[in-house]
């Protein structure tokens, strides 16, 4: 059994299932903390199911109880270890499907994508929410672009392939424009702080 402890949850990998349990926060009032963990867990399971219905490969949710989700384990390789222009193009297509279903993943990075039997699975919907506005969609895309920039020398080609896939699948051009605007905001802040 492997155990991973993140900021919000403890993830146990057991044979063919993954058990994700949101951890209590000592700085919160106990009753409110429990309600918040339960609500976020329920919402995450709902979003994972909605993403699947939208045509995006995700783990199947097997059980949800309180602050714990039990999901199928996806065997494969993190996309970070198998990245190519074709894969990034497919990530763009799948991201467009999420956005057309008003789903914001919140953390699209090559480590939250698994390549398994030729399909790309989106995992870790812990920061996901429903929204139909351009700004959060732009942030979603911007996070992916920044993760490419931090991880790959040929990140510009990978970014361009993502954009091709995103637009081919019916993603909005204005989301790509917004992602670039968000990048410029960051550059402006960096220059001002120098």
C-alpha positions, -999 to +999 in steps of 0.1 A: +000+000+000+013+035-010+002+065+010+005+101-003-003+130+020-012+163+003-024+196+017-060+186+016-061+148+015-045+115+023-044+092-007-040+054-002-033+032-032-046-003-025-044-029-052-071-019-077-086+011-058-075+045-046-090+058-013-089+096-010-097+110+025-098+147+032-079+154+063-092+175+092-078+210+096-071+218+132-074+256+126-111+252+117-140+247+141-145+210+142-182+209+131-176+234+102-145+215+092-164+182+090-192+198+070-167+215+046-148+182+040-180+163+034-193+189+010-161+191-009-158+153-011-194+150-025-187+178-050-155+162-062-173+129-068-201+147-087-176+166-109-156+134-117-189+117-128-199+148-148-164+148-165-169+111-175-203+119-189-187+147-209-164+122-226-133+128-205-116+096-191-115+096-153-114+070-126-148+055-119-161+065-085-169+034-065-181+048-032-184+082-014-189+083+023-184+114+044-149+128+037-138+097+016-140+088-020-131+053-033-121+052-070-108+027-094-070+028-098-058+038-132-027+019-141-004+038-165+023+064-168+020+100-157+018+121-188+049+140-176+069+109-185+053+103-219+047+138-232+046+145-269+028+169-292+001+144-299-005+138-262-006+176-255-031+180-285-053+153-269-051+171-235-063+202-253-093+182-267-102+168-234-099+201-216-123+216-242-147+188-233-144+197-196-150+234-203-180+227-226-195+209-196-187+239-174-161+220-155-130+237-142-103+212-132-082+236-113-049+217-116-043+205-151-006+194-150+012+165-166+013+148-131-025+149-129-029+131-162-022+094-167-016+077-200-032+042-199-038+020-229-036+049-253-061+071-233-054+101-212-071+101-178-077+132-158-072+126-121-072+147-089-103+168-091-097+182-056-097+218-068-124+213-094-156+233-096-184+241-120-183+275-138-191+288-173-170+320-173-140+327-194-117+337-166-116+304-147-113+285-180-084+308-189-068+301-155-072+263-161-054+266-195-028+290-180-019+264-152-013+238-179+009+261-199+029+271-169+034+234-160+047+228-196+071+257-193+084+244-160+088+208-172+098+207-209+124+224-231+100+222-261+071+236-241+061+261-269+054+233-294+035+214-267+015+245-259+007+251-295-004+214-299-027+219-269-043+250-285-049+231-317-067+203-299-086+227-277-099+247-306-106+216-328-128+202-300-148+234-299-130+252-270-135+290-271-108+311-287-114+337-260-103+312-233-069+309-251-067+347-254-075+350-216-048+324-207-023+346-226-036+377-208-031+359-174+004+351-184+011+388-192-004+399-159+022+376-142+050+391-162+039+426-153+039+417-116+074+401-120+088+433-137+072+456-111+087+436-082+122+435-096 
